[in-house]
């Protein structure tokens, strides 16, 4: 009988973001983040109220390797992103 191996699953990060509607041009901030698999070494940047720009820059860094596979604006001040890394 042959050896059975599991197919590696991609790492996923779902980020919900929002910006302050009372301040024009306010930065997007993380409201919530959910990790399926492993998001190291970026786990510390996925905390609520952290800047989305900083988290995305780190997640999409060449060494980390996440890519945005889906983005949706739910209103003028909020939305969510799904990032994937193939291991």
N, CA, C and O atoms as a Tinker XYZ file with bonds, in Angstrom:
   348  protein
     1  N      0.836000   -1.172000    0.000000    73     2
     2  CA     0.000000    0.000000    0.000000    64     1     3
     3  C      0.884000    1.239000    0.000000    63     2     4     5
     4  O      1.880000    1.294000    0.721000    81     3
     5  N      0.524000    2.228000   -0.803000    73     3     6
     6  CA     1.306000    3.452000   -0.938000    64     5     7
     7  C      1.151000    4.377000    0.261000    63     6     8     9
     8  O      0.245000    4.239000    1.083000    81     7
     9  N      2.047000    5.292000    0.317000    73     7    10
    10  CA     2.036000    6.283000    1.396000    64     9    11
    11  C      1.002000    7.369000    1.100000    63    10    12    13
    12  O      0.936000    7.869000   -0.023000    81    11
    13  N      0.207000    7.732000    2.083000    73    11    14
    14  CA    -0.826000    8.747000    1.911000    64    13    15
    15  C     -0.330000   10.066000    2.503000    63    14    16    17
    16  O      0.124000   10.113000    3.646000    81    15
    17  N     -0.423000   11.130000    1.716000    73    15    18
    18  CA    -0.022000   12.446000    2.208000    64    17    19
    19  C     -1.169000   13.432000    1.994000    63    18    20    21
    20  O     -1.929000   13.328000    1.032000    81    19
    21  N     -1.271000   14.368000    2.893000    73    19    22
    22  CA    -2.310000   15.387000    2.781000    64    21    23
    23  C     -1.878000   16.477000    1.809000    63    22    24    25
    24  O     -0.694000   16.799000    1.708000    81    23
    25  N     -2.833000   17.030000    1.107000    73    23    26
    26  CA    -2.557000   18.128000    0.200000    64    25    27
    27  C     -2.408000   19.398000    1.038000    63    26    28    29
    28  O     -3.289000   19.704000    1.841000    81    27
    29  N     -1.319000   20.139000    0.869000    73    27    30
    30  CA    -1.153000   21.355000    1.657000    64    29    31
    31  C     -2.243000   22.375000    1.334000    63    30    32    33
    32  O     -2.543000   22.636000    0.169000    81    31
    33  N     -2.820000   22.938000    2.372000    73    31    34
    34  CA    -3.875000   23.936000    2.216000    64    33    35
    35  C     -3.277000   25.332000    2.274000    63    34    36    37
    36  O     -2.286000   25.544000    2.973000    81    35
    37  N     -3.856000   26.296000    1.551000    73    35    38
    38  CA    -3.326000   27.664000    1.594000    64    37    39
    39  C     -3.644000   28.329000    2.932000    63    38    40    41
    40  O     -4.625000   27.981000    3.591000    81    39
    41  N     -2.816000   29.275000    3.321000    73    39    42
    42  CA    -3.081000   30.106000    4.490000    64    41    43
    43  C     -3.980000   31.255000    4.042000    63    42    44    45
    44  O     -3.758000   31.846000    2.985000    81    43
    45  N     -4.997000   31.571000    4.848000    73    43    46
    46  CA    -5.938000   32.631000    4.518000    64    45    47
    47  C     -6.015000   33.645000    5.648000    63    46    48    49
    48  O     -5.925000   33.283000    6.821000    81    47
    49  N     -6.180000   34.909000    5.295000    73    47    50
    50  CA    -6.392000   35.972000    6.269000    64    49    51
    51  C     -7.570000   36.813000    5.786000    63    50    52    53
    52  O     -7.547000   37.350000    4.678000    81    51
    53  N     -8.600000   36.923000    6.625000    73    51    54
    54  CA    -9.765000   37.748000    6.332000    64    53    55
    55  C     -9.712000   38.967000    7.239000    63    54    56    57
    56  O     -9.661000   38.830000    8.461000    81    55
    57  N     -9.724000   40.155000    6.654000    73    55    58
    58  CA    -9.614000   41.402000    7.415000    64    57    59
    59  C    -10.842000   42.255000    7.145000    63    58    60    61
    60  O    -11.195000   42.516000    5.995000    81    59
    61  N    -11.486000   42.684000    8.221000    73    59    62
    62  CA   -12.572000   43.653000    8.143000    64    61    63
    63  C    -11.996000   45.003000    8.551000    63    62    64    65
    64  O    -11.309000   45.102000    9.567000    81    63
    65  N    -12.273000   46.050000    7.759000    73    63    66
    66  CA   -11.698000   47.362000    8.045000    64    65    67
    67  C    -12.771000   48.442000    8.019000    63    66    68    69
    68  O    -13.853000   48.267000    7.458000    81    67
    69  N    -12.434000   49.559000    8.643000    73    67    70
    70  CA   -13.325000   50.708000    8.680000    64    69    71
    71  C    -12.491000   51.965000    8.829000    63    70    72    73
    72  O    -11.342000   51.909000    9.267000    81    71
    73  N    -13.072000   53.100000    8.464000    73    71    74
    74  CA   -12.406000   54.382000    8.691000    64    73    75
    75  C    -13.373000   55.289000    9.435000    63    74    76    77
    76  O    -14.583000   55.063000    9.413000    81    75
    77  N    -12.848000   56.305000   10.085000    73    75    78
    78  CA   -13.653000   57.221000   10.875000    64    77    79
    79  C    -14.455000   58.135000    9.935000    63    78    80    81
    80  O    -13.862000   58.903000    9.178000    81    79
    81  N    -15.790000   58.061000    9.973000    73    79    82
    82  CA   -16.590000   58.871000    9.050000    64    81    83
    83  C    -16.606000   60.358000    9.415000    63    82    84    85
    84  O    -17.010000   61.189000    8.601000    81    83
    85  N    -16.177000   60.693000   10.607000    73    83    86
    86  CA   -16.215000   62.087000   11.048000    64    85    87
    87  C    -14.966000   62.865000   10.678000    63    86    88    89
    88  O    -14.941000   64.091000   10.784000    81    87
    89  N    -13.919000   62.151000   10.239000    73    87    90
    90  CA   -12.657000   62.802000    9.882000    64    89    91
    91  C    -12.372000   62.515000    8.408000    63    90    92    93
    92  O    -12.146000   61.369000    8.019000    81    91
    93  N    -12.388000   63.563000    7.603000    73    91    94
    94  CA   -12.120000   63.392000    6.176000    64    93    95
    95  C    -10.698000   62.891000    5.955000    63    94    96    97
    96  O     -9.751000   63.419000    6.537000    81    95
    97  N    -10.552000   61.878000    5.120000    73    95    98
    98  CA    -9.233000   61.338000    4.801000    64    97    99
    99  C     -8.623000   60.493000    5.897000    63    98   100   101
   100  O     -7.416000   60.251000    5.879000    81    99
   101  N     -9.420000   60.034000    6.854000    73    99   102
   102  CA    -8.867000   59.221000    7.939000    64   101   103
   103  C     -8.393000   57.873000    7.392000    63   102   104   105
   104  O     -8.960000   57.370000    6.422000    81   103
   105  N     -7.362000   57.285000    7.999000    73   103   106
   106  CA    -6.822000   56.016000    7.489000    64   105   107
   107  C     -7.750000   54.843000    7.798000    63   106   108   109
   108  O     -8.525000   54.874000    8.754000    81   107
   109  N     -7.650000   53.813000    6.966000    73   107   110
   110  CA    -8.415000   52.590000    7.219000    64   109   111
   111  C     -7.757000   51.836000    8.366000    63   110   112   113
   112  O     -6.536000   51.689000    8.413000    81   111
   113  N     -8.584000   51.361000    9.285000    73   111   114
   114  CA    -8.091000   50.617000   10.448000    64   113   115
   115  C     -8.764000   49.256000   10.498000    63   114   116   117
   116  O     -9.900000   49.096000   10.050000    81   115
   117  N     -8.062000   48.284000   11.043000    73   115   118
   118  CA    -8.581000   46.926000   11.160000    64   117   119
   119  C     -9.625000   46.882000   12.266000    63   118   120   121
   120  O     -9.373000   47.328000   13.385000    81   119
   121  N    -10.798000   46.344000   11.949000    73   119   122
   122  CA   -11.849000   46.140000   12.939000    64   121   123
   123  C    -11.708000   44.731000   13.518000    63   122   124   125
   124  O    -11.788000   44.543000   14.732000    81   123
   125  N    -11.498000   43.743000   12.643000    73   123   126
   126  CA   -11.335000   42.353000   13.058000    64   125   127
   127  C    -10.525000   41.618000   12.003000    63   126   128   129
   128  O    -10.526000   41.991000   10.829000    81   127
   129  N     -9.840000   40.578000   12.430000    73   127   130
   130  CA    -9.067000   39.747000   11.494000    64   129   131
   131  C     -9.193000   38.287000   11.907000    63   130   132   133
   132  O     -9.167000   37.959000   13.093000    81   131
   133  N     -9.330000   37.419000   10.914000    73   131   134
   134  CA    -9.429000   35.985000   11.166000    64   133   135
   135  C     -8.386000   35.290000   10.315000    63   134   136   137
   136  O     -8.283000   35.537000    9.114000    81   135
   137  N     -7.610000   34.418000   10.947000    73   135   138
   138  CA    -6.556000   33.681000   10.256000    64   137   139
   139  C     -6.947000   32.214000   10.181000    63   138   140   141
   140  O     -7.300000   31.605000   11.191000    81   139
   141  N     -6.883000   31.653000    8.989000    73   139   142
   142  CA    -7.082000   30.220000    8.801000    64   141   143
   143  C     -5.747000   29.677000    8.319000    63   142   144   145
   144  O     -5.288000   30.009000    7.226000    81   143
   145  N     -5.144000   28.863000    9.121000    73   143   146
   146  CA    -3.804000   28.362000    8.825000    64   145   147
   147  C     -2.785000   29.112000    9.654000    63   146   148   149
   148  O     -2.858000   29.122000   10.883000    81   147
   149  N     -1.830000   29.742000    8.979000    73   147   150
   150  CA    -0.720000   30.389000    9.666000    64   149   151
   151  C     -0.451000   31.740000    9.007000    63   150   152   153
   152  O     -0.353000   31.834000    7.784000    81   151
   153  N     -0.332000   32.787000    9.830000    73   151   154
   154  CA    -0.034000   34.117000    9.295000    64   153   155
   155  C      1.290000   34.637000    9.820000    63   154   156   157
   156  O      1.570000   35.832000    9.726000    81   155
   157  N      2.113000   33.745000   10.376000    73   155   158
   158  CA     3.388000   34.224000   10.909000    64   157   159
   159  C      4.266000   34.685000    9.755000    63   158   160   161
   160  O      4.221000   34.079000    8.685000    81   159
   161  N      5.026000   35.687000    9.924000    73   159   162
   162  CA     5.338000   36.435000   11.148000    64   161   163
   163  C      4.484000   37.691000   11.315000    63   162   164   165
   164  O      4.905000   38.621000   12.002000    81   163
   165  N      3.311000   37.745000   10.714000    73   163   166
   166  CA     2.509000   38.978000   10.668000    64   165   167
   167  C      1.406000   39.038000   11.715000    63   166   168   169
   168  O      0.591000   39.961000   11.696000    81   167
   169  N      1.367000   38.099000   12.602000    73   167   170
   170  CA     0.245000   38.002000   13.546000    64   169   171
   171  C      0.057000   39.282000   14.366000    63   170   172   173
   172  O     -1.081000   39.680000   14.615000    81   171
   173  N      1.125000   39.927000   14.784000    73   171   174
   174  CA     1.030000   41.114000   15.640000    64   173   175
   175  C      0.423000   42.309000   14.905000    63   174   176   177
   176  O     -0.132000   43.198000   15.550000    81   175
   177  N      0.513000   42.355000   13.578000    73   175   178
   178  CA    -0.029000   43.475000   12.806000    64   177   179
   179  C     -1.519000   43.335000   12.525000    63   178   180   181
   180  O     -2.110000   44.233000   11.926000    81   179
   181  N     -2.137000   42.244000   12.936000    73   179   182
   182  CA    -3.539000   41.990000   12.633000    64   181   183
   183  C     -4.451000   42.253000   13.829000    63   182   184   185
   184  O     -5.483000   41.598000   13.972000    81   183
   185  N     -4.091000   43.182000   14.670000    73   183   186
   186  CA    -4.875000   43.492000   15.856000    64   185   187
   187  C     -5.901000   44.572000   15.541000    63   186   188   189
   188  O     -5.672000   45.406000   14.665000    81   187
   189  N     -7.037000   44.566000   16.248000    73   187   190
   190  CA    -8.027000   45.626000   16.043000    64   189   191
   191  C     -7.430000   47.006000   16.298000    63   190   192   193
   192  O     -6.611000   47.190000   17.198000    81   191
   193  N     -7.852000   47.957000   15.498000    73   191   194
   194  CA    -7.428000   49.353000   15.530000    64   193   195
   195  C     -6.032000   49.586000   14.950000    63   194   196   197
   196  O     -5.551000   50.719000   14.971000    81   195
   197  N     -5.371000   48.553000   14.434000    73   195   198
   198  CA    -4.086000   48.733000   13.755000    64   197   199
   199  C     -4.343000   49.293000   12.361000    63   198   200   201
   200  O     -5.416000   49.086000   11.795000    81   199
   201  N     -3.372000   49.994000   11.811000    73   199   202
   202  CA    -3.517000   50.552000   10.471000    64   201   203
   203  C     -3.534000   49.437000    9.424000    63   202   204   205
   204  O     -2.677000   48.554000    9.433000    81   203
   205  N     -4.507000   49.486000    8.532000    73   203   206
   206  CA    -4.608000   48.485000    7.470000    64   205   207
   207  C     -3.426000   48.582000    6.527000    63   206   208   209
   208  O     -2.913000   47.556000    6.079000    81   207
   209  N     -2.983000   49.788000    6.215000    73   207   210
   210  CA    -1.862000   49.982000    5.293000    64   209   211
   211  C     -0.606000   49.257000    5.781000    63   210   212   213
   212  O      0.086000   48.607000    4.998000    81   211
   213  N     -0.317000   49.373000    7.070000    73   211   214
   214  CA     0.865000   48.722000    7.640000    64   213   215
   215  C      0.744000   47.202000    7.566000    63   214   216   217
   216  O      1.693000   46.517000    7.186000    81   215
   217  N     -0.429000   46.677000    7.932000    73   215   218
   218  CA    -0.643000   45.233000    7.899000    64   217   219
   219  C     -0.530000   44.683000    6.481000    63   218   220   221
   220  O      0.082000   43.636000    6.268000    81   219
   221  N     -1.120000   45.387000    5.502000    73   219   222
   222  CA    -1.049000   44.917000    4.119000    64   221   223
   223  C      0.374000   44.958000    3.574000    63   222   224   225
   224  O      0.789000   44.061000    2.841000    81   223
   225  N      1.116000   45.995000    3.932000    73   223   226
   226  CA     2.504000   46.083000    3.467000    64   225   227
   227  C      3.310000   44.897000    3.981000    63   226   228   229
   228  O      4.134000   44.343000    3.254000    81   227
   229  N      3.078000   44.513000    5.213000    73   227   230
   230  CA     3.817000   43.394000    5.800000    64   229   231
   231  C      3.350000   42.058000    5.213000    63   230   232   233
   232  O      4.174000   41.205000    4.882000    81   231
   233  N      2.036000   41.875000    5.086000    73   231   234
   234  CA     1.505000   40.623000    4.553000    64   233   235
   235  C      1.912000   40.399000    3.100000    63   234   236   237
   236  O      2.165000   39.264000    2.696000    81   235
   237  N      1.976000   41.474000    2.310000    73   235   238
   238  CA     2.288000   41.345000    0.893000    64   237   239
   239  C      3.777000   41.450000    0.595000    63   238   240   241
   240  O      4.176000   41.439000   -0.569000    81   239
   241  N      4.591000   41.550000    1.617000    73   239   242
   242  CA     6.040000   41.574000    1.429000    64   241   243
   243  C      6.465000   40.306000    0.691000    63   242   244   245
   244  O      5.855000   39.250000    0.857000    81   243
   245  N      7.499000   40.416000   -0.112000    73   243   246
   246  CA     7.961000   39.286000   -0.927000    64   245   247
   247  C      8.287000   38.054000   -0.077000    63   246   248   249
   248  O      8.009000   36.930000   -0.496000    81   247
   249  N      8.865000   38.246000    1.094000    73   247   250
   250  CA     9.246000   37.111000    1.949000    64   249   251
   251  C      8.046000   36.441000    2.600000    63   250   252   253
   252  O      8.101000   35.248000    2.900000    81   251
   253  N      6.961000   37.180000    2.826000    73   251   254
   254  CA     5.781000   36.627000    3.490000    64   253   255
   255  C      4.853000   35.997000    2.461000    63   254   256   257
   256  O      4.395000   34.871000    2.657000    81   255
   257  N      4.567000   36.698000    1.372000    73   255   258
   258  CA     3.929000   36.096000    0.213000    64   257   259
   259  C      2.416000   36.049000    0.147000    63   258   260   261
   260  O      1.885000   35.270000   -0.645000    81   259
   261  N      1.686000   36.835000    0.930000    73   259   262
   262  CA     0.233000   36.860000    0.791000    64   261   263
   263  C     -0.158000   37.726000   -0.398000    63   262   264   265
   264  O      0.522000   38.699000   -0.726000    81   263
   265  N     -1.271000   37.355000   -1.043000    73   263   266
   266  CA    -1.818000   38.129000   -2.152000    64   265   267
   267  C     -3.306000   38.345000   -1.891000    63   266   268   269
   268  O     -3.984000   37.469000   -1.355000    81   267
   269  N     -3.804000   39.518000   -2.274000    73   267   270
   270  CA    -5.232000   39.796000   -2.129000    64   269   271
   271  C     -5.978000   39.011000   -3.212000    63   270   272   273
   272  O     -5.717000   39.179000   -4.403000    81   271
   273  N     -6.904000   38.155000   -2.787000    73   271   274
   274  CA    -7.680000   37.374000   -3.747000    64   273   275
   275  C     -9.111000   37.872000   -3.859000    63   274   276   277
   276  O     -9.803000   37.567000   -4.831000    81   275
   277  N     -9.563000   38.644000   -2.861000    73   275   278
   278  CA   -10.906000   39.216000   -2.920000    64   277   279
   279  C    -10.956000   40.460000   -2.058000    63   278   280   281
   280  O    -10.419000   40.477000   -0.950000    81   279
   281  N    -11.599000   41.499000   -2.561000    73   279   282
   282  CA   -11.821000   42.718000   -1.775000    64   281   283
   283  C    -13.218000   43.221000   -2.063000    63   282   284   285
   284  O    -13.693000   43.166000   -3.197000    81   283
   285  N    -13.866000   43.710000   -1.030000    73   283   286
   286  CA   -15.235000   44.205000   -1.168000    64   285   287
   287  C    -15.445000   45.387000   -0.238000    63   286   288   289
   288  O    -15.174000   45.302000    0.960000    81   287
   289  N    -15.925000   46.482000   -0.793000    73   287   290
   290  CA   -16.326000   47.625000    0.037000    64   289   291
   291  C    -17.778000   47.399000    0.422000    63   290   292   293
   292  O    -18.622000   47.178000   -0.445000    81   291
   293  N    -18.074000   47.453000    1.708000    73   291   294
   294  CA   -19.451000   47.270000    2.160000    64   293   295
   295  C    -20.172000   48.604000    2.280000    63   294   296   297
   296  O    -21.402000   48.642000    2.312000    81   295
   297  N    -19.418000   49.702000    2.345000    73   295   298
   298  CA   -19.969000   51.055000    2.347000    64   297   299
   299  C    -18.831000   52.004000    1.980000    63   298   300   301
   300  O    -17.745000   51.557000    1.610000    81   299
   301  N    -19.072000   53.307000    2.081000    73   299   302
   302  CA   -18.019000   54.277000    1.792000    64   301   303
   303  C    -16.917000   54.267000    2.835000    63   302   304   305
   304  O    -15.815000   54.749000    2.574000    81   303
   305  N    -17.200000   53.723000    4.019000    73   303   306
   306  CA   -16.219000   53.774000    5.109000    64   305   307
   307  C    -15.811000   52.405000    5.626000    63   306   308   309
   308  O    -15.108000   52.329000    6.633000    81   307
   309  N    -16.222000   51.317000    4.978000    73   307   310
   310  CA   -15.866000   49.991000    5.497000    64   309   311
   311  C    -15.791000   48.965000    4.368000    63   310   312   313
   312  O    -16.268000   49.193000    3.256000    81   311
   313  N    -15.178000   47.835000    4.692000    73   311   314
   314  CA   -15.063000   46.755000    3.723000    64   313   315
   315  C    -14.284000   45.596000    4.310000    63   314   316   317
   316  O    -13.989000   45.569000    5.505000    81   315
   317  N    -13.955000   44.642000    3.461000    73   315   318
   318  CA   -13.139000   43.519000    3.907000    64   317   319
   319  C    -12.244000   43.029000    2.775000    63   318   320   321
   320  O    -12.500000   43.261000    1.593000    81   319
   321  N    -11.177000   42.339000    3.192000    73   319   322
   322  CA   -10.180000   41.801000    2.267000    64   321   323
   323  C     -9.927000   40.342000    2.605000    63   322   324   325
   324  O     -9.945000   39.963000    3.776000    81   323
   325  N     -9.693000   39.528000    1.596000    73   323   326
   326  CA    -9.269000   38.152000    1.798000    64   325   327
   327  C     -7.915000   37.992000    1.128000    63   326   328   329
   328  O     -7.769000   38.247000   -0.067000    81   327
   329  N     -6.927000   37.569000    1.906000    73   327   330
   330  CA    -5.578000   37.341000    1.399000    64   329   331
   331  C     -5.249000   35.856000    1.484000    63   330   332   333
   332  O     -5.709000   35.166000    2.394000    81   331
   333  N     -4.454000   35.365000    0.537000    73   331   334
   334  CA    -4.090000   33.951000    0.475000    64   333   335
   335  C     -2.602000   33.802000    0.246000    63   334   336   337
   336  O     -1.987000   34.562000   -0.503000    81   335
   337  N     -2.029000   32.794000    0.915000    73   335   338
   338  CA    -0.627000   32.423000    0.689000    64   337   339
   339  C     -0.585000   30.931000    0.430000    63   338   340   341
   340  O     -1.027000   30.140000    1.262000    81   339
   341  N     -0.061000   30.547000   -0.707000    73   339   342
   342  CA     0.104000   29.131000   -1.006000    64   341   343
   343  C      1.399000   28.641000   -0.393000    63   342   344   345
   344  O      2.465000   29.215000   -0.616000    81   343
   345  N      1.296000   27.579000    0.378000    73   343   346
   346  CA     2.497000   27.058000    1.041000    64   345   347
   347  C      3.173000   26.011000    0.224000    63   346   348
   348  O      4.198000   25.471000    0.639000    81   347
